[in-house]
Amino acid sequence: MTDTQLFRQAMGQFSTGITVITAKNNLNNEIRGITVNAFMSLSLDPMLIAISLRNQASMISTIQQTDHFGISILAESQKDLSMIFANQKKNSEPVSFDYIEKVPVIPGALVHLICEKENQVVAGDHTIFIAKVNQIDLKPGKPLVYYGGSYHRLTPEN
């Protein structure tokens, strides 16, 4: 096993929620989205988050061309949407979006964050975007979880 494979396997032992990052491309008004589990909160005051995208991801240019983007933290019933935006599943019908402050978000997600891009840093084979959270929308439910290379649902404690 190579060091890269070992590192990937080790990082797969850290469970994460699943987000879909969405933005409107300013050049052609096309809505783009990408599934991301490399997401974290950075600061409470001011409210800052970070997302990390592979440098080859086409979504990088969309985020670079806009000031605002949406983050949708997916509910446990939204595995198919995660797979569509991760290019793991073909979508036979167009995905619909809701809008908050003219920013596209995934309908039915547990959380919607409307973010204003603050900074970006290239780190290895990824670009990290730091953004200020301008608006938060919360809904009840359970999150979609990713662990060990596959999707999972939370189970209640006994």
C-alpha positions as CSV (number, residue, x, y, z in Angstrom):
1,M,0.0,0.0,0.0
2,T,1.4,3.4,-1.0
3,D,1.6,6.3,1.5
4,T,-1.2,8.0,-0.5
5,Q,-3.5,5.0,-0.2
6,L,-2.7,4.6,3.5
7,F,-3.4,8.3,4.1
8,R,-6.7,8.1,2.2
9,Q,-7.7,5.0,4.2
10,A,-6.8,6.7,7.5
11,M,-8.8,9.9,6.6
12,G,-11.8,7.7,5.7
13,Q,-12.0,6.7,9.4
14,F,-13.1,10.3,10.2
15,S,-16.8,10.5,9.7
16,T,-18.1,13.7,8.0
17,G,-21.4,15.3,7.0
18,I,-22.1,15.9,3.4
19,T,-22.5,19.3,1.8
20,V,-23.3,20.5,-1.6
21,I,-21.7,23.9,-2.6
22,T,-23.7,25.8,-5.1
23,A,-23.1,29.1,-7.0
24,K,-24.2,30.8,-10.1
25,N,-21.5,31.3,-12.8
26,N,-21.4,35.0,-13.5
27,L,-20.2,34.4,-17.1
28,N,-23.2,32.3,-18.3
29,N,-25.6,32.3,-15.3
30,E,-25.4,28.5,-15.1
31,I,-25.9,27.1,-11.6
32,R,-23.0,24.8,-10.7
33,G,-22.7,22.5,-7.7
34,I,-20.3,20.0,-6.1
35,T,-20.5,17.6,-3.3
36,V,-17.9,18.4,-0.6
37,N,-17.2,16.7,2.8
38,A,-14.1,18.9,3.4
39,F,-16.0,21.6,5.2
40,M,-15.5,23.1,8.6
41,S,-16.4,26.1,10.7
42,L,-13.4,28.4,11.4
43,S,-14.7,31.2,13.6
44,L,-17.7,32.3,15.6
45,D,-16.9,36.0,15.6
46,P,-16.9,36.7,12.7
47,M,-18.8,33.6,11.5
48,L,-16.3,32.0,9.0
49,I,-16.3,28.6,7.3
50,A,-13.8,26.9,5.0
51,I,-14.3,24.5,2.1
52,S,-11.6,22.6,0.3
53,L,-11.8,21.7,-3.4
54,R,-9.5,19.6,-5.5
55,N,-7.5,22.0,-7.8
56,Q,-8.9,20.2,-10.9
57,A,-12.5,20.7,-9.9
58,S,-14.4,22.8,-12.4
59,M,-16.3,24.4,-9.5
60,I,-13.2,26.4,-8.5
61,S,-13.6,28.8,-11.4
62,T,-17.2,29.3,-10.6
63,I,-16.4,30.2,-7.0
64,Q,-13.6,32.4,-8.1
65,Q,-16.0,34.4,-10.4
66,T,-18.6,35.1,-7.8
67,D,-18.7,36.8,-4.4
68,H,-21.4,34.6,-2.9
69,F,-22.1,30.9,-2.8
70,G,-24.4,28.5,-0.9
71,I,-23.7,25.6,1.3
72,S,-26.4,23.0,1.8
73,I,-25.8,20.4,4.6
74,L,-27.7,17.4,3.3
75,A,-30.3,15.4,5.1
76,E,-30.1,11.6,5.4
77,S,-32.7,11.2,2.6
78,Q,-30.5,13.2,0.1
79,K,-27.9,10.5,-0.8
80,D,-28.9,10.6,-4.5
81,L,-28.3,14.4,-4.7
82,S,-24.9,13.9,-3.1
83,M,-24.0,11.3,-5.7
84,I,-25.3,13.5,-8.5
85,F,-23.1,16.5,-7.5
86,A,-20.2,14.1,-6.9
87,N,-20.5,12.8,-10.5
88,Q,-21.1,9.3,-9.1
89,K,-24.7,9.1,-10.5
90,K,-26.2,10.4,-13.7
91,N,-29.3,12.6,-13.3
92,S,-32.2,12.0,-15.6
93,E,-34.0,15.2,-14.7
94,P,-32.6,18.7,-13.9
95,V,-32.0,19.4,-10.3
96,S,-34.2,22.1,-8.8
97,F,-32.9,24.8,-6.5
98,D,-34.3,27.1,-3.9
99,Y,-32.9,30.6,-3.6
100,I,-31.9,32.6,-0.6
101,E,-30.7,36.2,-1.3
102,K,-30.4,35.2,-5.0
103,V,-28.0,32.3,-4.1
104,P,-29.0,28.8,-5.2
105,V,-29.3,26.1,-2.5
106,I,-30.5,22.5,-2.3
107,P,-34.2,22.2,-1.3
108,G,-34.9,20.1,1.8
109,A,-31.3,20.3,3.2
110,L,-30.9,20.5,7.0
111,V,-28.9,23.7,6.8
112,H,-28.4,26.4,4.2
113,L,-25.5,28.8,4.6
114,I,-25.2,31.9,2.4
115,C,-21.5,32.7,2.3
116,E,-19.5,35.6,1.1
117,K,-16.0,34.7,-0.2
118,E,-13.2,36.2,1.9
119,N,-10.0,34.5,0.8
120,Q,-8.5,31.5,-0.9
121,V,-5.3,29.5,-0.4
122,V,-3.8,26.9,-2.6
123,A,-2.6,24.0,-0.4
124,G,-1.1,21.0,-2.2
125,D,-3.6,19.6,-4.7
126,H,-6.5,21.5,-3.2
127,T,-7.7,25.1,-2.9
128,I,-9.2,26.2,0.4
129,F,-11.9,28.9,0.3
130,I,-12.6,30.9,3.4
131,A,-16.0,32.6,3.6
132,K,-18.1,34.8,5.9
133,V,-21.5,33.3,6.7
134,N,-24.1,36.0,6.0
135,Q,-27.3,34.0,6.5
136,I,-28.3,30.7,8.1
137,D,-31.4,28.6,7.5
138,L,-32.0,25.5,9.8
139,K,-34.5,22.7,9.4
140,P,-35.0,19.7,11.7
141,G,-33.8,16.2,10.8
142,K,-30.8,14.0,10.7
143,P,-27.7,14.5,8.5
144,L,-26.3,12.3,5.7
145,V,-23.0,10.9,7.0
146,Y,-19.9,9.7,5.1
147,Y,-17.6,7.2,6.7
148,G,-15.1,4.5,5.5
149,G,-15.8,5.3,1.8
150,S,-19.6,5.0,2.0
151,Y,-22.8,6.8,3.1
152,H,-24.4,6.1,6.4
153,R,-27.4,7.1,8.5
154,L,-27.2,8.0,12.2
155,T,-28.9,5.5,14.5
156,P,-30.4,6.5,17.9
157,E,-28.5,5.6,21.0
158,N,-30.0,2.8,23.1
